[in-house]
Amino acid sequence: MDVDADAARRFLVTRHMLAPARSLDGGSDGVLEVFRRLGSVQFDPLAVAGRNHDLVLHARVAAYDPAWCERLYERRELFEAYNKGLSLVQTSEFPWFRAPWLGASSSVGPPRILAEHADIAEQVLERIRAHGPLSALDFERRHGSLVDWFGAPTNIVRAVLEAYAATGVLALARRDGNRRYYDLIERLLPPEILVRKVPLREQLRHKLLSRYRAHGLLGIGGGGDIFNGLGPAKPDPRWPGHPGRAALREEVIEAGELVAVSVEGVPGRRFVLRDEVALLETPPEPPASVAFLPPFDPLVWDRRLLGSLFGFDYVWELFVPPAKRRWGWYVLPILYRDRLVGRIEPRIERDERRVRVLDLWWEASFDPRRDEAFVEAMRSALSAYLHFASASGVEWAAHLGTERRLFREAGGRARSARPTA
């Protein structure tokens, strides 16, 4: 298929349930509908503007309340798995995510951690068997035993707990803020789910397809960590039994589950799910609607595609030194209709029940004052965000006087921050 750029953009925002934003009915059913369509939602504990998975759901589910997702998690209808980073997945899909490192030798990733520290690993497992859910802080800290855990130095007990979770032995029982409690997976999930065994190759195919399912128009590479956790691109002796991602992708294409497309202005082949070809052929015109997208929203996974298809340069600057940042620390792209028109840096002040807007950046080609439909849509998005944040008002940074006046109706009460010396 050959697809023009306008159709590709309309297709993406429609299949991502963002045309319009917050269009799904609220409650647990709306949350589960997002998981049914996208497969998994990436988790990140940072809550400056809201946690990533909550922001993904907030953009799609009307009047979203984070408690809805928490209840599903507590009822074990959702669980945490590694799928392009730590993600939330429906429990019904556990057989395909139970052991993402099963095909790796003991010299790779989590299996290496467990093999190199077998004595500590056994002690950790025995204590959890005997005492139930425990966190890393419930164990005596091992001085001088920092290990490399995916590029970061980590205490060995924490690394062992996460390695057990990655290999399907343990799972998260609950979270207390950012403190994670692990338990044996057989004590957390129903036996009818645990008893089902899925061959490794089928697990890998399912997870590879899940990335295309979550995004909708991925290519072969995409840069970044889009295909992390799926093993090597080609057969590698360190991954016995793994055919390589390239072979798995060709299997999925030959089976007709993915259809190759060429998108105007976008280099390389892209792939769409077979069931979404009709939508790609005739995508509807998106209504006037605004959504704030988090850094790990599946729509913004492929930064190269954002540049070539949307003309939007997005870099998550969390780890960029402040003096070198072009935008801000935790910045959310602003989606309007099928265009990315700017960025917003909100901060939720929970104790004060307010949202501070630290900054706004508009794309050079976009002037919000010239689009009345955008102004109304932005007000609606800000009001929805205040509800999501359990906040009663907005405080705008002093230099955002124009935006404060333009969107003043959002939330009923808006305040301007006093200039600082």
C-alpha positions as semicolon CSV with decimal commas, in nm:
position;residue;x (nm);y (nm);z (nm)
1;M;0,000;0,000;0,000
2;D;0,103;0,358;-0,070
3;V;-0,035;0,602;0,187
4;D;-0,023;0,982;0,183
5;A;0,100;1,164;0,493
6;D;-0,237;1,319;0,583
7;A;-0,407;0,978;0,581
8;A;-0,129;0,827;0,793
9;R;-0,166;1,096;1,058
10;R;-0,545;1,067;1,065
11;F;-0,515;0,690;1,088
12;L;-0,277;0,704;1,383
13;V;-0,479;0,944;1,597
14;T;-0,801;0,754;1,524
15;R;-0,667;0,407;1,605
16;H;-0,505;0,551;1,919
17;M;-0,850;0,658;2,045
18;L;-0,746;1,024;2,031
19;A;-0,995;1,148;1,770
20;P;-1,137;1,290;1,985
21;A;-0,935;1,264;2,305
22;R;-1,099;1,118;2,616
23;S;-1,358;0,950;2,394
24;L;-1,395;0,617;2,577
25;D;-1,655;0,575;2,848
26;G;-1,514;0,613;3,198
27;G;-1,466;0,345;3,459
28;S;-1,283;0,014;3,458
29;D;-1,439;-0,090;3,126
30;G;-1,286;0,211;2,953
31;V;-0,945;0,133;3,101
32;L;-0,965;-0,230;2,990
33;E;-1,067;-0,120;2,640
34;V;-0,738;0,071;2,608
35;F;-0,547;-0,243;2,708
36;R;-0,749;-0,457;2,467
37;R;-0,663;-0,228;2,177
38;L;-0,303;-0,137;2,260
39;G;-0,200;-0,462;2,431
40;S;0,019;-0,306;2,698
41;V;0,086;0,036;2,849
42;Q;0,433;0,135;2,962
43;F;0,481;0,208;3,332
44;D;0,704;0,477;3,478
45;P;0,693;0,577;3,847
46;L;0,767;0,948;3,798
47;A;0,454;1,136;3,899
48;V;0,554;1,499;3,841
49;A;0,273;1,547;3,588
50;G;0,110;1,209;3,655
51;R;0,253;0,862;3,601
52;N;0,301;0,759;3,240
53;H;0,035;0,485;3,232
54;D;-0,215;0,717;3,401
55;L;-0,146;0,989;3,145
56;V;-0,190;0,740;2,859
57;L;-0,528;0,641;3,002
58;H;-0,625;0,999;3,086
59;A;-0,577;1,098;2,721
60;R;-0,824;0,830;2,607
61;V;-1,077;0,765;2,886
62;A;-1,337;1,023;2,988
63;A;-1,295;1,165;3,340
64;Y;-1,018;0,915;3,406
65;D;-0,943;0,845;3,772
66;P;-0,613;0,668;3,856
67;A;-0,805;0,464;4,114
68;W;-0,972;0,274;3,828
69;C;-0,641;0,129;3,714
70;E;-0,532;0,066;4,074
71;R;-0,844;-0,143;4,136
72;L;-0,781;-0,354;3,826
73;Y;-0,424;-0,407;3,946
74;E;-0,540;-0,508;4,294
75;R;-0,794;-0,750;4,145
76;R;-0,512;-0,903;3,935
77;E;-0,684;-0,815;3,608
78;L;-0,363;-0,631;3,520
79;F;-0,006;-0,732;3,597
80;E;0,341;-0,591;3,537
81;A;0,557;-0,740;3,263
82;Y;0,861;-0,638;3,062
83;N;0,747;-0,529;2,717
84;K;0,952;-0,233;2,591
85;G;1,034;-0,155;2,950
86;L;0,816;-0,225;3,249
87;S;0,453;-0,229;3,135
88;L;0,103;-0,309;3,252
89;V;-0,059;-0,598;3,065
90;Q;-0,390;-0,779;3,096
91;T;-0,353;-1,090;3,311
92;S;-0,513;-1,299;3,038
93;E;-0,194;-1,241;2,834
94;F;0,039;-1,369;3,106
95;P;0,122;-1,699;2,925
96;W;0,287;-1,494;2,648
97;F;0,485;-1,281;2,895
98;R;0,571;-1,532;3,166
99;A;0,942;-1,569;3,095
100;P;1,077;-1,306;2,856
101;W;1,435;-1,423;2,921
102;L;1,366;-1,794;2,888
103;G;1,553;-1,813;2,561
104;A;1,865;-1,641;2,687
105;S;2,173;-1,813;2,820
106;S;2,293;-1,741;3,174
107;S;2,542;-1,488;3,032
108;V;2,269;-1,241;2,930
109;G;2,068;-0,993;3,137
110;P;1,861;-1,120;3,433
111;P;1,977;-1,484;3,398
112;R;2,334;-1,359;3,436
113;I;2,246;-1,173;3,757
114;L;2,083;-1,484;3,905
115;A;2,373;-1,708;3,800
116;E;2,646;-1,478;3,929
117;H;2,475;-1,426;4,265
118;A;2,313;-1,766;4,310
119;D;2,362;-1,778;4,689
120;I;2,192;-1,441;4,747
121;A;1,922;-1,525;4,495
122;E;1,834;-1,846;4,681
123;Q;1,822;-1,665;5,016
124;V;1,594;-1,397;4,874
125;L;1,359;-1,658;4,729
126;E;1,346;-1,860;5,051
127;R;1,256;-1,554;5,260
128;I;0,973;-1,460;5,026
129;R;0,846;-1,819;5,029
130;A;0,838;-1,810;5,409
131;H;0,722;-1,454;5,478
132;G;0,520;-1,343;5,176
133;P;0,560;-1,014;4,986
134;L;0,887;-0,830;5,060
135;S;1,067;-0,529;4,918
136;A;1,439;-0,469;4,873
137;L;1,438;-0,267;5,195
138;D;1,324;-0,574;5,390
139;F;1,663;-0,735;5,326
140;E;1,994;-0,646;5,481
141;R;2,187;-0,423;5,245
142;R;2,497;-0,585;5,098
143;H;2,774;-0,328;5,119
144;G;2,991;-0,299;4,813
145;S;2,766;-0,524;4,607
146;L;2,645;-0,280;4,345
147;V;2,590;-0,443;4,008
148;D;2,528;-0,312;3,657
149;W;2,153;-0,334;3,601
150;F;2,083;-0,220;3,245
151;G;2,345;0,053;3,263
152;A;2,281;0,169;3,619
153;P;2,451;0,064;3,944
154;T;2,200;-0,120;4,161
155;N;2,207;-0,295;4,498
156;I;2,237;-0,669;4,445
157;V;1,918;-0,759;4,635
158;R;1,715;-0,521;4,424
159;A;1,876;-0,656;4,108
160;V;1,795;-1,014;4,214
161;L;1,431;-0,925;4,284
162;E;1,395;-0,757;3,945
163;A;1,574;-1,046;3,772
164;Y;1,332;-1,294;3,928
165;A;1,043;-1,076;3,807
166;A;1,192;-1,058;3,457
167;T;1,225;-1,437;3,442
168;G;0,872;-1,504;3,567
169;V;0,953;-1,643;3,915
170;L;0,832;-1,342;4,114
171;A;0,587;-1,065;4,038
172;L;0,487;-0,741;4,203
173;A;0,228;-0,793;4,473
174;R;0,178;-0,422;4,540
175;R;0,341;-0,081;4,541
176;D;0,371;0,159;4,832
177;G;0,467;0,478;4,653
178;N;0,781;0,375;4,466
179;R;0,852;0,086;4,702
180;R;0,785;-0,247;4,530
181;Y;0,678;-0,565;4,710
182;Y;0,747;-0,897;4,536
183;D;0,582;-1,234;4,589
184;L;0,584;-1,577;4,425
185;I;0,394;-1,555;4,102
186;E;0,186;-1,863;4,187
187;R;0,044;-1,676;4,487
188;L;-0,060;-1,381;4,271
189;L;-0,216;-1,520;3,954
190;P;-0,493;-1,780;3,909
191;P;-0,385;-2,140;3,844
192;E;-0,571;-2,163;3,511
193;I;-0,351;-1,879;3,383
194;L;-0,027;-2,019;3,526
195;V;-0,084;-2,371;3,395
196;R;-0,093;-2,262;3,032
197;K;0,244;-2,304;2,862
198;V;0,323;-2,118;2,542
199;P;0,630;-2,218;2,337
200;L;0,913;-1,966;2,337
201;R;0,887;-1,891;1,966
202;E;0,516;-1,815;2,000
203;Q;0,586;-1,590;2,301
204;L;0,842;-1,396;2,101
205;R;0,611;-1,360;1,798
206;H;0,331;-1,240;2,023
207;K;0,550;-0,979;2,191
208;L;0,697;-0,861;1,862
209;L;0,346;-0,821;1,723
210;S;0,244;-0,640;2,043
211;R;0,484;-0,354;1,959
212;Y;0,317;-0,305;1,620
213;R;-0,022;-0,340;1,786
214;A;0,060;-0,070;2,041
215;H;0,193;0,185;1,792
216;G;0,010;0,107;1,469
217;L;0,267;0,208;1,207
218;L;0,614;0,097;1,316
219;G;0,897;0,013;1,080
220;I;1,182;-0,235;1,122
221;G;1,408;-0,031;1,349
222;G;1,271;0,297;1,474
223;G;1,564;0,375;1,702
224;G;1,555;0,400;2,079
225;D;1,424;0,105;2,274
226;I;1,117;0,014;2,066
227;F;1,222;-0,350;2,025
228;N;1,408;-0,390;2,355
229;G;1,363;-0,723;2,532
230;L;1,292;-0,920;2,215
231;G;1,641;-1,057;2,176
232;P;1,883;-1,013;1,887
233;A;1,788;-0,917;1,533
234;K;1,968;-1,227;1,401
235;P;2,037;-1,569;1,559
236;D;2,290;-1,542;1,841
237;P;2,448;-1,833;2,036
238;R;2,382;-1,644;2,359
239;W;2,009;-1,685;2,288
240;P;1,962;-2,057;2,224
241;G;1,644;-2,135;2,035
242;H;1,588;-1,770;1,937
243;P;1,544;-1,733;1,557
244;G;1,611;-1,358;1,564
245;R;1,369;-1,068;1,534
246;A;1,407;-1,042;1,157
247;A;1,293;-1,401;1,105
248;L;1,005;-1,358;1,347
249;R;0,893;-1,044;1,168
250;E;0,897;-1,221;0,833
251;E;0,686;-1,502;0,981
252;V;0,427;-1,251;1,098
253;I;0,426;-1,078;0,758
254;E;0,395;-1,407;0,568
255;A;0,106;-1,507;0,794
256;G;-0,069;-1,187;0,687
257;E;-0,087;-1,042;1,037
258;L;0,121;-0,740;0,932
259;V;0,085;-0,557;0,599
260;A;0,373;-0,351;0,459
261;V;0,298;0,008;0,361
262;S;0,490;0,299;0,214
263;V;0,407;0,638;0,370
264;E;0,463;0,964;0,186
265;G;0,773;1,141;0,318
266;V;0,864;0,860;0,557
267;P;1,174;0,652;0,470
268;G;1,158;0,273;0,478
269;R;0,876;0,023;0,505
270;R;0,608;0,060;0,770
271;F;0,370;-0,209;0,888
272;V;0,003;-0,199;0,982
273;L;-0,208;-0,468;1,149
274;R;-0,418;-0,666;0,900
275;D;-0,740;-0,569;1,081
276;E;-0,658;-0,198;1,051
277;V;-0,592;-0,182;0,676
278;A;-0,947;-0,059;0,605
279;L;-0,906;0,224;0,857
280;L;-0,575;0,324;0,699
281;E;-0,741;0,337;0,356
282;T;-1,020;0,571;0,467
283;P;-0,936;0,739;0,800
284;P;-1,190;0,996;0,922
285;E;-1,116;1,363;0,966
286;P;-1,036;1,415;1,337
287;P;-1,251;1,663;1,529
288;A;-1,116;1,960;1,723
289;S;-0,968;1,794;2,030
290;V;-0,656;1,836;2,245
291;A;-0,462;1,567;2,430
292;F;-0,146;1,587;2,639
293;L;0,078;1,289;2,559
294;P;0,330;1,146;2,809
295;P;0,691;1,058;2,714
296;F;0,616;0,684;2,678
297;D;0,280;0,710;2,506
298;P;0,290;0,455;2,223
299;L;0,200;0,725;1,970
300;V;0,532;0,900;2,040
301;W;0,752;0,587;2,065
302;D;0,908;0,638;1,724
303;R;1,080;0,976;1,742
304;R;1,197;0,949;1,381
305;L;0,840;0,906;1,262
306;L;0,736;1,210;1,464
307;G;0,994;1,409;1,270
308;S;0,918;1,279;0,921
309;L;0,538;1,247;0,949
310;F;0,441;1,514;1,203
311;G;0,736;1,753;1,160
312;F;0,782;1,740;1,537
313;D;1,118;1,715;1,712
314;Y;1,062;1,545;2,047
315;V;1,342;1,473;2,293
316;W;1,266;1,367;2,650
317;E;1,506;1,594;2,838
318;L;1,477;1,438;3,183
319;F;1,843;1,332;3,175
320;V;1,972;1,636;2,984
321;P;2,162;1,891;3,200
322;P;1,936;2,192;3,266
323;A;2,166;2,432;3,082
324;K;2,139;2,222;2,766
325;R;1,761;2,171;2,763
326;R;1,566;2,330;2,480
327;W;1,236;2,277;2,657
328;G;1,198;2,137;3,008
329;W;1,231;1,849;3,249
330;Y;0,898;1,665;3,208
331;V;0,730;1,800;2,896
332;L;0,417;1,663;2,728
333;P;0,355;1,702;2,352
334;I;0,021;1,868;2,271
335;L;-0,186;1,686;2,009
336;Y;-0,453;1,890;1,828
337;R;-0,665;1,706;1,573
338;D;-0,389;1,513;1,390
339;R;-0,103;1,757;1,451
340;L;0,150;1,804;1,729
341;V;0,128;2,178;1,783
342;G;0,330;2,240;2,097
343;R;0,453;2,124;2,437
344;I;0,336;2,184;2,790
345;E;0,527;2,143;3,116
346;P;0,273;2,093;3,395
347;R;0,349;2,007;3,755
348;I;0,091;1,870;3,996
349;E;0,117;2,025;4,342
350;R;-0,087;1,771;4,535
351;D;-0,062;1,931;4,878
352;E;-0,191;2,258;4,740
353;R;-0,444;2,094;4,504
354;R;-0,328;2,294;4,206
355;V;-0,152;2,250;3,874
356;R;0,141;2,475;3,789
357;V;0,208;2,533;3,421
358;L;0,581;2,600;3,417
359;D;0,604;2,665;3,045
360;L;0,443;2,626;2,704
361;W;0,615;2,607;2,366
362;W;0,424;2,639;2,040
363;E;0,548;2,507;1,707
364;A;0,666;2,784;1,475
365;S;0,387;2,714;1,227
366;F;0,110;2,730;1,489
367;D;-0,052;3,032;1,655
368;P;-0,318;2,931;1,910
369;R;-0,478;3,275;1,901
370;R;-0,585;3,227;1,539
371;D;-0,781;2,907;1,595
372;E;-1,094;2,945;1,808
373;A;-1,163;2,573;1,792
374;F;-0,819;2,506;1,940
375;V;-0,876;2,754;2,223
376;E;-1,197;2,576;2,324
377;A;-1,033;2,234;2,289
378;M;-0,735;2,346;2,498
379;R;-0,965;2,476;2,771
380;S;-1,144;2,142;2,772
381;A;-0,811;1,954;2,793
382;L;-0,692;2,171;3,083
383;S;-1,020;2,121;3,270
384;A;-0,993;1,744;3,221
385;Y;-0,634;1,753;3,341
386;L;-0,735;1,940;3,657
387;H;-0,993;1,670;3,729
388;F;-0,729;1,402;3,669
389;A;-0,489;1,580;3,909
390;S;-0,761;1,637;4,174
391;A;-0,671;2,006;4,151
392;S;-0,897;2,306;4,190
393;G;-0,704;2,557;3,982
394;V;-0,417;2,643;3,750
395;E;-0,121;2,861;3,832
396;W;0,053;2,997;3,525
397;A;0,419;3,097;3,516
398;A;0,456;3,476;3,505
399;H;0,574;3,483;3,143
400;L;0,264;3,295;3,023
401;G;0,027;3,589;3,055
402;T;-0,106;3,546;2,701
403;E;-0,187;3,181;2,759
404;R;-0,340;3,254;3,099
405;R;-0,581;3,504;2,940
406;L;-0,649;3,282;2,641
407;F;-0,736;2,973;2,844
408;R;-0,856;3,141;3,165
409;E;-1,189;2,955;3,177
410;A;-1,017;2,620;3,233
411;G;-1,070;2,498;3,586
412;G;-1,266;2,808;3,683
413;R;-0,977;2,960;3,880
414;A;-0,638;3,049;3,734
415;R;-0,355;3,227;3,908
416;S;-0,039;3,387;3,780
417;A;0,284;3,305;3,959
418;R;0,475;3,600;4,102
419;P;0,809;3,669;3,932
420;T;1,104;3,540;4,129
421;A;1,415;3,739;4,194
